[in-house]
Structures are given as C-alpha cells and as structure tokens.
Amino acid sequence: MRVLVVTAVAAERDAVVRGASAAATGTAGADEAPGTAERIAEEASGPVAEFAVPGYVLHRPAPAGPEPLVIDVLAAGVGPAAAAAGTATALAAAALSGSPYGLAVSAGIGGGFTTPAPGRSAAVGSVVVSEAIVAADLGAETPAGFVPVTDLGFGTVEHRPPEALVRAVAEAAGAQRGEVLTVSTVTGSAERAAALVAARPGALAEAMEGFGVAEAAAAHGVPVLEIRAVSNPVGPRDRAAWRIGDALEALAGASAALREALRAAPAETWSTS
Ligand SMILES: O=C(O)c1cccc(C(=O)CC[C@H]2O[C@@H](n3cnc4c(=O)[nH]cnc43)[C@H](O)[C@@H]2O)c1
C-alpha cells in the first residue's frame, strides 16, 4: 500500500521521514515510484528519495526491505487551504500514474487541550490520534452564537478515520484517541479554549491542517487519519511554554509506530471499520 503523509512545514516532514525510516534497510525509491526519483539524498536516517509532483516535492524514506508499504511525505504549508491543495495534488498525481494512495495522514505538531472531561488531557510531548477530524470554526456567527455550516444546510464539518486503524496506531504509538479540531486561527484565550471544548467535548488537540487533508482525501475516496504531537497547551498565548523540539521527537516516534501498525495491520483489516 502507498501512504501519503502531509505535514505543514519541513521540520515536521523531516521528523516523519526520520521516524518512518527507523527500521528501514531497503533502497529509497526502489519500488512503486510514480516516476523516476529526481534525487536520492543520504540523510542521517538513511536514504530518502525525492519525487516531484506539480508544485510540490514528496520525500520517501527507504522501505524496510521488500515490504509493499511505501510512505511519501509532503510539506504542503500551514492552514487547511494549503493542506487541501497539496493533498489533492499528490493524490491526483498518484491516481493518474496508476498507483493511487490507500491512506492519507495529516501529521504534525499541535495544541493540546488541558480542560476536557476529567482524566482526559493532552499534555505537551504526548501524541493524539484522531477519532474525528473536525472543522471547528467553519460556519457562521449568529445572535445565538456559532452555527456550523452543516446547520446552515450545506457542507460537512467532520471526517471519521477508520476505527480499527485509529486503535492500532494509537496503541502502537502509546497515544490517546480523541477528536482533533482544525482551526484557521490559533486559539489564544482560556475562554475560546473552553468554548471549543463545550462545542466538542471529545476534543483533545487542535491544529490547522487536518480538515484540509481530510476534505481532499474524501474527494478521492481515500481513508484519512490525523496524528498530532502536542507542542503547547491550547489557551492563553505563551511562547515560552512551547516545546517544539520535544513535539518533533514525539512526532518521529509516532511515525515509526504508524509504519509498524500499517505493517502489522494491512488495509484489509481496517479499511471497512
Ligand atoms: O504565535 C502564537 O501564539 C502561536 C501559537 C500556536 C501556534 C502558532 C503557529 O503559528 C503554529 C502553526 C502550526 O503549528 C500547528 N500548531 C501548533 N500548535 C497549535 C495550536 O495550539 N493551535 C493550532 N495549531 C497549532 C498548526 O497545525 C500549524 O501548522 C502560533
């Protein structure tokens, strides 16, 4: 199976590549390439092939031996629109080449909610795997408060990854399962954080790309997953509290776990869940 992992920035992409390369022994770009690798770079984690699709470059860590699992990683930019554009381009290029992706994953750092239901809190450095990918601010302000687009009669605000895959990846990564909210504006107050949790009590993390990846995946009929490593608490702005290095390490670990979970649980076991 071919898996597309979409991050926002290069630092996240490199963390995913590092993690997904951890068990690698093969030769990057050896099989199922949509074309010829334009470049094979020798990174600290092993060989990484780079493939161009229109407007973007995909990074592919070496497959672990002869297994049929190929993971391509794309840094598509910050925010849901950039994520959707990059994801749709990569999915379309793969489909047109005759080797479509079987799974799209939104991966990166994110904010962790520390005020959900008792016993459910996403601490800095921990990992959250999405049970639902939710567009938290897609709707309209009304005198009665925020109304999601679905209540206005169109669109969608939620995509649900395959349950069995969520369980397998969360278990392999030692991660919590919960809703991951997609926002276009980073939450900066305790009041806004509380309002988001009141609207979505299952929320454990927020980030800015998951829903864009999910919309593109849905358009192509491809299952989707989101993995967030928590770099900061959601709430009042405090740059000193950010732990980006720790979150990138956690993201690399979760990416290794993703690869192992996909090797242990092939698509037939989770694609209909
Ligand atoms: O300047 C700030 O106060 C600030 C606070 C949180 C995040 C940012 C970003 O510009 C990061 C955007 C980038 O990272 C992901 N991310 C990380 N933490 C969060 C968060 O708490 N809420 C939303 N997104 C977050 C996001 O997916 C982007 O890719 C600035």
PDBQT file of the ligand as one rigid body, heavy atoms in Angstrom, charges set to zero:
ROOT
HETATM    1  O1  LIG A 301       2.030  32.832  17.823  1.00  0.00    +0.000 OA
HETATM    2  C1  LIG A 301       1.341  32.100  18.512  1.00  0.00    +0.000 C 
HETATM    3  O2  LIG A 301       0.876  32.427  19.594  1.00  0.00    +0.000 OA
HETATM    4  C2  LIG A 301       1.072  30.731  18.020  1.00  0.00    +0.000 A 
HETATM    5  C3  LIG A 301       0.500  29.801  18.879  1.00  0.00    +0.000 A 
HETATM    6  C4  LIG A 301       0.277  28.483  18.435  1.00  0.00    +0.000 A 
HETATM    7  C5  LIG A 301       0.627  28.123  17.133  1.00  0.00    +0.000 A 
HETATM    8  C6  LIG A 301       1.197  29.074  16.300  1.00  0.00    +0.000 A 
HETATM    9  C7  LIG A 301       1.569  28.722  14.960  1.00  0.00    +0.000 C 
HETATM   10  O3  LIG A 301       1.756  29.543  14.111  1.00  0.00    +0.000 OA
HETATM   11  C8  LIG A 301       1.779  27.269  14.640  1.00  0.00    +0.000 C 
HETATM   12  C9  LIG A 301       1.004  26.837  13.491  1.00  0.00    +0.000 C 
HETATM   13  C10 LIG A 301       1.401  25.449  13.063  1.00  0.00    +0.000 C 
HETATM   14  O4  LIG A 301       1.594  24.539  14.148  1.00  0.00    +0.000 OA
HETATM   15  C11 LIG A 301       0.421  23.785  14.394  1.00  0.00    +0.000 C 
HETATM   16  N1  LIG A 301       0.023  24.166  15.753  1.00  0.00    +0.000 N 
HETATM   17  C12 LIG A 301       0.823  24.044  16.819  1.00  0.00    +0.000 A 
HETATM   18  N2  LIG A 301       0.195  24.410  17.933  1.00  0.00    +0.000 NA
HETATM   19  C13 LIG A 301      -1.032  24.812  17.581  1.00  0.00    +0.000 A 
HETATM   20  C14 LIG A 301      -2.140  25.315  18.335  1.00  0.00    +0.000 A 
HETATM   21  O5  LIG A 301      -2.120  25.456  19.573  1.00  0.00    +0.000 OA
HETATM   22  N3  LIG A 301      -3.254  25.639  17.627  1.00  0.00    +0.000 N 
HETATM   23  C15 LIG A 301      -3.315  25.473  16.295  1.00  0.00    +0.000 A 
HETATM   24  N4  LIG A 301      -2.283  24.994  15.561  1.00  0.00    +0.000 NA
HETATM   25  C16 LIG A 301      -1.157  24.667  16.191  1.00  0.00    +0.000 A 
HETATM   26  C17 LIG A 301      -0.547  24.133  13.281  1.00  0.00    +0.000 C 
HETATM   27  O6  LIG A 301      -1.105  22.959  12.719  1.00  0.00    +0.000 OA
HETATM   28  C18 LIG A 301       0.296  24.878  12.250  1.00  0.00    +0.000 C 
HETATM   29  O7  LIG A 301       0.860  24.012  11.304  1.00  0.00    +0.000 OA
HETATM   30  C19 LIG A 301       1.412  30.367  16.725  1.00  0.00    +0.000 A 
ENDROOT
TORSDOF 0
